[in-house]
Amino acid sequence: MCIDPTYGQGYGSDAATRMVQYTFEDRNLRRVSTQVGSFNKGSIGLLESLGFEHEGTLREAAWFRGEYHDMLWYGLLRQNWQPIEYED
């Protein structure tokens, strides 16, 4: 997922939360997994704040800005997810 940073703070978190909610509540899936570059500290923090756990590392699997970086696998099980109530 990529959110344009010019849109301000909170949109990425809200969008990711709603995607996870959709996955578990509407699609009834047991788990969600994603990959993130080890250089992307903001996305790592977001995933961890949602309850995702680091499940593995693909060493030097991504080329970014002239060098190789590790790709990190994160996963979240439905049983470990904490739903958020929204006021729409």
Stockholm file with secondary structure:
# STOCKHOLM 1.0

chainA/1-88         MCIDPTYGQGYGSDAATRMVQYTFEDRNLRRVSTQVGSFNKGSIGLLESLGFEHEGTLREAAWFRGEYHDMLWYGLLRQNWQPIEYED
#=GR chainA/1-88 SS CCCCGGGCSSHHHHHHHHHHHIIIIISCCSEEEEEEETTCHHHHHHHHHTTCEEEEEEEEEEEETTEEEEEEEEEEEGGGCCCCCCCC
#=GC SS_cons        CCCCGGGCSSHHHHHHHHHHHIIIIISCCSEEEEEEETTCHHHHHHHHHTTCEEEEEEEEEEEETTEEEEEEEEEEEGGGCCCCCCCC
//
